[in-house]
Amino acid sequence: MLKIKRVYEAAEKSDGTRFLVERLWPRGMKKEALKMKAWLKNVAPSADLRNWFAHDPLKWPEFQKRYQAELKANEAEWQPILDAAKEGDVTLLYSAHDTEHNNALVLQSFLEKRLKK
């Protein structure tokens, strides 16, 4: 099962394998405090895409399309998440304040489609 969670929420056993899926390190978070398997910077949206989106909900539909195109071109970056999800629960960690418009939601949906294949 693929779950998403804000990086600032406490880690729980039910999270399973945890991956940080942000290009930038979350503000105020100490590296030793974040329980995770890996920080997958390159699975996050490119800097250009992230800056263009700027968490503007009006750009959400186009952001999803552009980010999925980046993901399709970078299979090696997200494959470790897919491999872990085949073995057990996985939690994608993100830092955005907006829980309805963020890259982890797009990544979760993108990977769930591949898990069903």
C-alpha positions as CSV (number, residue, x, y, z in Angstrom):
1,M,0.0,0.0,0.0
2,L,1.3,3.5,-0.9
3,K,0.5,6.2,1.6
4,I,1.5,9.9,1.8
5,K,2.3,11.9,4.9
6,R,3.6,15.3,5.8
7,V,7.2,15.0,6.8
8,Y,6.4,16.9,10.1
9,E,4.0,14.2,11.3
10,A,5.4,11.5,13.7
11,A,6.7,8.3,12.2
12,E,4.6,5.2,12.9
13,K,5.2,1.5,12.4
14,S,2.3,1.4,10.1
15,D,4.2,3.8,7.7
16,G,6.3,0.9,6.5
17,T,9.2,2.0,4.3
18,R,9.5,5.8,4.2
19,F,10.9,7.9,1.4
20,L,11.3,11.6,1.3
21,V,10.1,12.8,-2.2
22,E,11.1,16.5,-2.1
23,R,13.8,18.2,-4.0
24,L,14.6,20.5,-1.1
25,W,15.2,19.5,2.5
26,P,12.1,20.4,4.6
27,R,12.5,23.5,6.7
28,G,13.2,23.0,10.4
29,M,13.7,19.3,10.0
30,K,16.9,17.7,11.3
31,K,18.2,14.9,9.2
32,E,18.7,12.6,12.1
33,A,15.1,13.2,13.3
34,L,13.5,12.0,10.0
35,K,13.1,8.2,10.0
36,M,13.3,7.2,6.3
37,K,15.0,4.8,4.0
38,A,16.1,7.3,1.4
39,W,15.8,10.9,0.2
40,L,14.8,10.6,-3.4
41,K,15.4,14.2,-4.6
42,N,15.3,13.3,-8.3
43,V,11.8,11.8,-8.1
44,A,10.5,15.2,-7.1
45,P,9.4,17.7,-9.7
46,S,12.2,19.5,-11.5
47,A,13.2,23.0,-10.1
48,D,11.6,24.6,-13.2
49,L,8.3,22.8,-12.8
50,R,8.2,23.4,-9.0
51,N,8.9,27.1,-9.5
52,W,6.3,27.4,-12.3
53,F,3.6,25.6,-10.2
54,A,4.3,27.6,-7.0
55,H,1.5,25.7,-5.3
56,D,-1.1,27.6,-7.3
57,P,-4.3,25.4,-7.3
58,L,-5.3,26.9,-10.6
59,K,-2.2,25.3,-12.2
60,W,-2.9,21.9,-10.6
61,P,-4.3,20.1,-13.6
62,E,-1.4,21.2,-15.8
63,F,1.1,20.5,-13.0
64,Q,-0.1,16.9,-12.8
65,K,0.4,16.4,-16.6
66,R,3.8,17.9,-16.6
67,Y,5.0,16.1,-13.5
68,Q,3.7,12.7,-14.8
69,A,5.7,13.4,-18.0
70,E,8.8,13.9,-16.0
71,L,8.2,10.7,-14.0
72,K,7.7,8.7,-17.2
73,A,11.1,9.9,-18.4
74,N,12.8,9.0,-15.0
75,E,11.8,5.4,-14.2
76,A,15.1,4.7,-12.5
77,E,14.4,7.4,-9.9
78,W,11.0,6.0,-8.7
79,Q,11.7,2.3,-9.2
80,P,13.0,1.8,-5.6
81,I,9.6,3.0,-4.3
82,L,7.8,0.6,-6.5
83,D,10.0,-2.3,-5.5
84,A,9.5,-1.5,-1.8
85,A,5.7,-1.2,-2.3
86,K,5.7,-4.7,-3.8
87,E,7.2,-6.0,-0.5
88,G,5.0,-4.0,1.9
89,D,3.6,-0.6,3.0
90,V,5.4,2.5,1.8
91,T,4.9,6.1,2.9
92,L,5.9,9.0,0.6
93,L,6.9,12.0,2.7
94,Y,6.3,15.6,1.6
95,S,6.6,19.0,3.1
96,A,4.0,21.1,1.4
97,H,1.4,22.8,3.5
98,D,-1.3,22.1,0.9
99,T,-2.5,18.5,1.4
100,E,-4.7,18.5,-1.7
101,H,-2.2,19.9,-4.3
102,N,1.3,18.5,-3.9
103,N,3.7,16.3,-5.7
104,A,3.3,13.3,-3.4
105,L,-0.3,13.0,-4.4
106,V,0.6,12.9,-8.1
107,L,3.5,10.4,-7.4
108,Q,1.2,8.2,-5.3
109,S,-1.4,8.0,-8.1
110,F,1.3,7.5,-10.8
111,L,2.9,4.6,-8.9
112,E,-0.4,2.9,-7.9
113,K,-1.3,2.6,-11.6
114,R,2.0,0.8,-12.1
115,L,1.5,-1.5,-9.1
116,K,-1.8,-2.7,-10.7
117,K,-0.1,-3.8,-13.9
